[in-house]
Amino acid sequence: MSFTNYQQVEQAIWEIVENEIIQGEFMKTLLAGEWSSEQVSEFALQYSYYSRNFPRVLGAAIAGVMPEDDWWVPLVDNLWDEAGRGNPRAYHSKLYHSFLVTAAPTVPTNDKYVPDHPVSPATVDAVDTFISFLRSATPLEAMASIGLGSELFAGKVMGLIGEGLSHPNYNQQQKLNVTFWKAHADHHEPRHYQLCKNVLERFTSSGDLQAIYRAGAYITRSEARFYQGLMDRMKSFV
């Protein structure tokens, strides 16, 4: 696959997202209201690990980019959002916990909002894959992995998850608090992506565009495997 401009790279990543995440079994069954309450709980518990480890991913990306303001500031802005922009009441760990306690009310969590529940291999692999990639990535690959491999489509995907979790089938006994999902979809992710894009679109050579695509596609497909891995695990929770 060859590219002559950045917009073509974006479109190619969106095709992966559409085919492997949005049209995947995980998303289609969620949106159709086909999950049991046990499956909703298992998803919430597994995703809590991914969510609380995402600041580590951003930290690895910050270490991987150029030590120049226009490179690291977009990633620090993202990390600052994870920290509630300095307001402990808005920490994303706490925001996620507000969802978790409605989705898995019988599972205790400690004072750091960590549930007493085993973490699946698929969940650990999703985090480890991201951090391992960033450990040896070039600055351009590091920025592309966050920008195109996460932030480009995170708002869309998290919005769909929030929409799916709002299905009446999942809210009969207790209403799920989907604020975490809607906040990311409506506010955080579009800004995070634009800040990364401001750097990425400066690179216009064929080789740079290929490098940007490869990094973005690699992490996007890792996330797709994460969702399918969760779905495969959840099939035993019926």
C-alpha positions as CSV (number, residue, x, y, z in Angstrom):
1,M,0.0,0.0,0.0
2,S,1.4,3.4,-1.0
3,F,0.4,6.9,0.0
4,T,0.8,10.3,-1.4
5,N,-0.7,12.3,1.4
6,Y,-1.7,12.1,5.1
7,Q,-5.4,11.9,4.4
8,Q,-4.9,8.6,2.6
9,V,-3.2,7.2,5.7
10,E,-6.1,8.3,7.9
11,Q,-8.6,6.6,5.5
12,A,-6.6,3.4,5.5
13,I,-6.6,3.3,9.3
14,W,-10.4,4.0,9.4
15,E,-10.9,1.0,7.1
16,I,-9.1,-1.2,9.6
17,V,-11.2,0.2,12.4
18,E,-14.5,-0.3,10.5
19,N,-13.7,-3.9,9.4
20,E,-12.0,-5.2,12.5
21,I,-13.5,-3.2,15.4
22,I,-16.8,-1.6,14.5
23,Q,-18.0,-4.6,12.4
24,G,-16.4,-7.1,14.8
25,E,-18.3,-9.5,16.9
26,F,-17.6,-7.6,20.1
27,M,-19.2,-4.3,18.9
28,K,-22.1,-5.8,17.0
29,T,-23.3,-8.0,19.8
30,L,-22.9,-5.2,22.3
31,L,-24.9,-2.7,20.2
32,A,-27.6,-5.4,19.6
33,G,-28.1,-5.8,23.4
34,E,-27.1,-9.4,23.3
35,W,-24.8,-9.5,26.3
36,S,-25.8,-11.0,29.6
37,S,-25.3,-9.0,32.8
38,E,-22.3,-11.3,33.6
39,Q,-20.8,-10.4,30.3
40,V,-21.3,-6.7,30.9
41,S,-19.6,-7.1,34.3
42,E,-16.7,-9.1,32.8
43,F,-16.1,-6.5,30.1
44,A,-16.1,-3.7,32.7
45,L,-13.7,-5.5,34.9
46,Q,-11.2,-6.3,32.1
47,Y,-11.3,-2.9,30.6
48,S,-10.5,-1.4,34.0
49,Y,-7.0,-2.8,33.7
50,Y,-6.6,-1.3,30.2
51,S,-7.9,2.0,31.4
52,R,-5.7,2.3,34.5
53,N,-2.6,1.3,32.5
54,F,-3.1,3.8,29.7
55,P,-1.1,6.5,31.5
56,R,1.8,4.1,31.3
57,V,1.3,3.9,27.6
58,L,1.3,7.7,27.3
59,G,4.4,7.9,29.5
60,A,6.2,5.5,27.2
61,A,5.2,7.5,24.2
62,I,6.4,10.7,25.8
63,A,9.8,9.1,26.3
64,G,9.8,8.0,22.7
65,V,9.1,11.3,20.9
66,M,11.4,14.2,20.2
67,P,12.4,16.4,23.2
68,E,10.7,19.3,21.6
69,D,7.6,21.1,22.8
70,D,5.4,20.4,19.8
71,W,6.1,16.7,20.1
72,W,5.7,16.0,23.8
73,V,3.1,18.6,24.8
74,P,0.2,16.9,22.9
75,L,1.0,13.7,24.8
76,V,1.3,15.4,28.1
77,D,-2.0,17.1,27.5
78,N,-3.6,13.7,27.0
79,L,-1.9,12.4,30.2
80,W,-3.1,15.5,32.1
81,D,-6.6,14.6,31.1
82,E,-6.1,11.2,32.7
83,A,-5.2,13.1,35.9
84,G,-8.4,15.1,35.7
85,R,-6.3,18.2,34.7
86,G,-5.2,18.4,38.3
87,N,-8.6,17.8,40.0
88,P,-8.5,14.5,42.0
89,R,-12.3,14.3,41.7
90,A,-11.9,14.1,37.9
91,Y,-9.2,11.4,37.8
92,H,-10.1,9.0,35.0
93,S,-9.5,6.2,37.4
94,K,-12.3,7.6,39.5
95,L,-14.4,8.3,36.5
96,Y,-14.1,4.8,35.3
97,H,-14.9,3.5,38.8
98,S,-18.2,5.3,38.6
99,F,-19.0,3.0,35.6
100,L,-17.5,-0.1,37.1
101,V,-19.5,0.0,40.3
102,T,-22.7,0.0,38.3
103,A,-21.6,-2.8,35.9
104,A,-20.0,-5.1,38.5
105,P,-21.5,-4.1,41.8
106,T,-20.6,-7.3,43.6
107,V,-16.9,-7.2,42.9
108,P,-15.0,-5.2,45.6
109,T,-12.3,-2.6,44.7
110,N,-9.5,-1.2,46.8
111,D,-8.9,2.4,47.6
112,K,-7.1,2.8,44.2
113,Y,-10.2,1.6,42.4
114,V,-8.6,-1.8,41.4
115,P,-11.1,-4.6,41.4
116,D,-10.4,-7.9,43.1
117,H,-10.7,-9.9,39.9
118,P,-8.3,-11.8,37.6
119,V,-7.0,-10.0,34.5
120,S,-7.3,-11.9,31.3
121,P,-4.3,-12.6,29.0
122,A,-5.9,-10.7,26.2
123,T,-6.1,-7.6,28.4
124,V,-2.5,-7.8,29.6
125,D,-1.3,-8.5,26.0
126,A,-3.1,-5.3,24.7
127,V,-1.2,-3.1,27.2
128,D,2.1,-5.0,26.9
129,T,2.0,-4.8,23.1
130,F,1.6,-1.1,23.1
131,I,4.4,-0.5,25.6
132,S,6.7,-3.0,23.9
133,F,6.2,-1.2,20.6
134,L,7.0,2.2,22.1
135,R,10.1,0.8,23.7
136,S,11.9,0.6,20.3
137,A,9.8,3.0,18.2
138,T,11.2,6.0,16.4
139,P,9.8,9.4,17.4
140,L,7.5,9.4,14.3
141,E,6.3,5.9,15.0
142,A,5.7,6.7,18.7
143,M,3.5,9.7,17.7
144,A,1.7,7.7,15.0
145,S,1.0,4.8,17.4
146,I,-0.9,7.2,19.7
147,G,-2.4,9.5,17.1
148,L,-3.5,6.9,14.5
149,G,-3.4,3.8,16.6
150,S,-5.6,5.2,19.4
151,E,-6.8,8.8,19.3
152,L,-8.0,8.9,15.7
153,F,-10.8,6.4,16.4
154,A,-11.0,6.3,20.2
155,G,-13.9,8.8,20.3
156,K,-15.9,6.9,17.8
157,V,-15.3,3.5,19.4
158,M,-15.8,4.7,23.0
159,G,-18.9,6.5,21.9
160,L,-20.3,3.3,20.4
161,I,-19.4,1.4,23.6
162,G,-21.3,4.0,25.6
163,E,-24.2,3.7,23.2
164,G,-24.2,0.0,23.4
165,L,-24.1,0.0,27.2
166,S,-27.1,2.3,27.2
167,H,-29.2,-0.4,25.6
168,P,-32.3,-1.1,27.6
169,N,-31.4,-4.8,28.0
170,Y,-28.4,-3.8,30.1
171,N,-30.2,-1.3,32.3
172,Q,-33.2,-3.2,33.7
173,Q,-31.9,-4.0,37.2
174,Q,-29.5,-1.1,37.6
175,K,-28.8,1.8,35.3
176,L,-25.2,1.8,34.0
177,N,-23.3,5.0,34.5
178,V,-21.7,5.6,31.0
179,T,-20.3,9.1,31.8
180,F,-16.7,7.7,31.3
181,W,-17.5,6.6,27.8
182,K,-19.4,9.7,26.7
183,A,-16.8,12.1,28.1
184,H,-14.1,10.5,26.0
185,A,-16.3,10.4,22.9
186,D,-17.5,14.0,23.1
187,H,-14.6,15.9,24.5
188,H,-11.2,14.3,25.1
189,E,-10.3,12.1,22.1
190,P,-11.1,14.5,19.2
191,R,-8.7,17.1,20.8
192,H,-6.1,14.6,21.6
193,Y,-6.0,13.4,18.0
194,Q,-5.8,16.9,16.5
195,L,-2.8,17.7,18.6
196,C,-1.0,14.5,17.4
197,K,-2.1,15.2,13.8
198,N,-0.6,18.7,13.9
199,V,2.8,16.9,14.1
200,L,2.1,13.9,11.9
201,E,0.8,15.8,8.9
202,R,4.1,17.6,8.6
203,F,5.7,14.4,7.3
204,T,4.9,14.1,3.6
205,S,7.5,11.8,2.0
206,S,6.4,8.4,0.9
207,G,8.7,6.7,3.4
208,D,7.4,8.8,6.3
209,L,3.8,8.1,5.3
210,Q,4.5,4.4,5.2
211,A,6.1,4.5,8.6
212,I,3.1,6.4,10.0
213,Y,0.7,3.9,8.5
214,R,2.6,0.9,9.7
215,A,2.7,2.2,13.3
216,G,-0.9,3.2,13.3
217,A,-2.1,-0.1,11.7
218,Y,0.0,-2.2,14.1
219,I,-1.6,-0.7,17.2
220,T,-5.0,-0.5,15.7
221,R,-5.0,-4.2,15.0
222,S,-3.7,-4.8,18.5
223,E,-6.8,-3.1,19.9
224,A,-9.0,-5.1,17.5
225,R,-7.5,-8.3,18.9
226,F,-8.1,-7.0,22.4
227,Y,-11.8,-6.6,21.8
228,Q,-12.1,-10.0,20.1
229,G,-10.1,-11.5,22.9
230,L,-12.5,-10.0,25.4
231,M,-15.4,-11.4,23.4
232,D,-14.0,-14.9,23.3
233,R,-13.5,-14.8,27.1
234,M,-17.0,-13.4,27.7
235,K,-18.6,-16.3,25.8
236,S,-18.0,-18.4,28.9
237,F,-20.0,-15.9,30.9
238,V,-23.6,-16.5,29.9
